[in-house]
């Protein structure tokens, strides 16, 4: 029925408008108030993410209108494969960044998905807490994706740690002292192959130090104890 409806009227309106018209016809009567009609439509309409369709080209079917919008998550494939690396068990995972839909930090850390945040602000952080503290021999963080290569942490983004000793001192002075480890490189990767000298780690942190104009994807988190 949906296909027949679209084929009948595709020359008259854009497809998304036709879907709205179809739902309105199916769910609402002639005397249904607009507010009630919207509620009825929302009760059956499904918002599917990642998006399955994207407008092609810049020229809209409406005369004189230029269509430059693109759904940020169109074509994104959520990583469902078995993780290739198992990170050390963390006692806490948190971020001050605004998470986009269900692309949260925990699945990214577990290797079953990726982390996606909208326009991080200066001072935003991702914290991975270990209690008791652990030794981390090396790590690799990869941002961006094949479909969204510009959604990376820029080279100004720092990786730093709160050591066991500093964490203990924090209890006394309430002044957290994070040690700088490295920064992300220009292609959105941060890694270090020798961090054992820092001692046991209480908190592993990614910190934004400048305005980021794009969203950010953290698709790979690999920490080795």
C-alpha positions in Angstrom: 0.0 0.0 0.0 2.8 2.4 0.9 4.6 1.7 -2.4 1.4 2.2 -4.4 0.7 5.5 -2.7 4.2 6.8 -3.4 4.1 5.7 -7.0 0.7 7.4 -7.5 1.8 10.8 -6.1 5.6 11.0 -6.3 5.4 13.7 -9.0 3.2 15.9 -6.8 5.2 16.0 -3.5 8.5 14.9 -1.9 8.4 11.3 -0.5 8.6 12.3 3.1 5.6 14.6 2.7 3.6 11.8 1.1 4.4 9.5 4.0 3.0 12.2 6.4 -0.1 12.4 4.2 -0.5 8.6 4.2 -0.3 8.4 8.0 -2.7 11.3 8.3 -5.2 9.6 6.0 -4.9 6.3 7.9 -5.0 7.6 11.5 -7.1 10.7 11.4 -10.7 11.3 10.5 -12.2 14.4 8.9 -13.2 15.8 12.2 -10.0 15.0 14.1 -8.3 18.0 15.6 -4.8 18.7 14.4 -3.3 18.2 17.9 -5.1 14.9 18.3 -4.1 13.8 14.8 -0.4 14.5 15.5 -0.6 12.3 18.7 -2.2 9.5 16.7 0.5 9.6 14.0 3.3 9.7 16.6 1.8 6.6 18.3 2.6 4.5 15.2 5.3 6.4 13.3 8.8 4.9 13.7 12.0 7.0 13.8 14.6 4.7 12.4 18.3 5.5 13.0 20.6 5.4 11.3 18.5 6.9 8.5 17.7 4.7 5.5 17.2 7.5 3.0 18.9 10.8 2.1 17.9 13.5 -0.3 20.2 13.3 -3.4 21.5 16.5 -4.9 21.0 20.2 -4.0 18.0 21.1 -6.1 14.7 20.5 -4.3 11.6 19.5 -6.0 10.2 22.8 -4.8 10.8 25.5 -7.4 13.9 27.7 -6.6 14.8 25.9 -3.4 18.3 24.6 -2.8 18.5 21.6 -0.4 21.9 21.5 1.4 20.8 19.5 4.4 22.2 16.1 5.1 21.3 13.8 7.9 24.4 13.4 10.1 23.9 9.7 10.7 22.8 8.7 7.2 24.8 5.6 6.1 26.4 5.1 9.6 26.7 1.4 10.3 26.7 0.6 14.0 29.5 -1.7 14.9 28.0 -5.0 16.1 30.9 -7.3 15.7 32.7 -9.2 18.4 35.3 -6.9 20.0 38.8 -7.6 18.9 40.3 -6.3 22.1 39.0 -6.5 25.7 39.7 -3.4 27.8 40.4 -3.6 31.5 37.4 -3.6 33.7 36.5 0.1 34.6 34.7 1.1 37.7 33.3 4.2 36.0 32.8 5.7 32.6 31.6 9.3 32.2 31.6 12.3 29.8 30.5 15.9 29.9 29.9 15.9 26.2 26.4 15.7 24.7 25.9 12.2 23.5 24.1 11.7 20.1 21.2 9.3 20.5 22.4 5.9 21.7 26.1 6.2 20.8 27.2 6.2 24.4 30.6 5.6 26.0 30.0 2.2 27.6 29.4 0.3 24.3 32.4 2.1 22.7 34.6 1.0 25.6 33.3 -2.5 25.4 34.0 -2.5 21.6 30.5 -3.2 20.5 29.7 0.2 19.1 31.3 3.7 18.9 30.9 6.9 20.9 29.4 9.9 19.1 29.0 13.4 20.6 27.7 16.7 19.2 30.1 19.8 19.0 32.2 19.3 22.2 33.0 22.5 24.2 36.3 23.6 25.6 36.9 21.7 28.9 34.7 18.7 27.9 36.1 15.4 29.0 35.8 11.6 28.7 36.8 9.9 32.0 37.6 6.2 32.5 38.0 5.4 36.2 39.7 2.4 37.6 39.2 1.4 41.2 41.5 -0.1 42.3 44.0 1.7 40.1 45.7 -0.3 37.4 48.9 -0.1 35.3 48.4 0.7 31.6 51.3 -0.3 29.4 50.0 1.2 26.2 46.8 2.6 24.5 45.4 3.5 21.1 42.4 5.8 20.5 41.0 6.3 17.0 38.4 9.0 16.2 36.3 9.6 13.1 34.8 7.0 10.8 34.8 6.0 7.2 31.4 7.7 6.7 32.3 10.8 8.8 36.1 11.3 8.5 35.9 14.9 9.7 34.3 13.9 13.0 37.6 13.6 14.8 39.3 14.9 17.9 41.7 17.7 16.7 45.4 17.7 17.4 44.8 20.1 20.4 42.8 17.4 22.3 44.9 16.0 25.1 45.2 12.6 26.8 46.1 12.8 30.5 45.9 10.6 33.6 45.4 10.9 37.3 47.8 8.5 39.0 47.1 6.5 42.1 49.4 8.8 44.1 47.8 12.0 42.8 44.4 10.6 43.4 45.3 9.9 47.0 46.6 13.4 47.4 43.3 14.7 46.0 41.5 13.3 49.1 43.7 15.6 51.2 43.9 18.8 49.1 40.8 18.5 46.7 43.2 19.6 43.8 43.2 17.0 41.0 46.5 16.9 39.2 46.4 15.2 35.9 49.6 14.2 34.1 49.9 15.0 30.4 50.6 11.9 28.3 50.0 12.8 24.6 47.8 14.6 22.1 45.7 13.4 19.2 47.5 13.6 15.9 46.2 15.5 12.8 44.2 12.5 11.6 42.5 12.0 14.9 44.6 9.2 16.5 46.2 9.2 20.0 48.5 6.5 21.1 51.4 5.8 23.4 53.5 2.6 23.7 55.1 3.2 27.1 53.1 4.6 30.0 54.1 2.2 32.7 56.5 4.7 34.2 53.5 6.8 35.3 52.6 4.1 37.8 49.1 2.9 38.5 46.3 4.9 36.9 43.2 6.0 38.7 41.6 8.0 35.9 42.3 8.0 32.2 41.0 11.2 30.5 40.5 12.8 27.1 40.1 16.5 27.4 39.0 19.1 24.7 41.1 22.3 24.8 39.7 24.3 21.9 36.4 24.8 20.1 35.5 21.9 17.8 33.3 22.9 14.9 32.2 19.3 14.0 30.8 16.4 16.0 33.2 13.8 17.2 33.2 10.0 16.9 35.5 7.8 19.0 35.3 4.5 17.2 38.2 2.7 18.8 39.3 2.5 22.5 42.1 0.1 23.2 43.9 0.2 26.6 46.3 -2.6 27.6 47.1 -3.3 31.2 
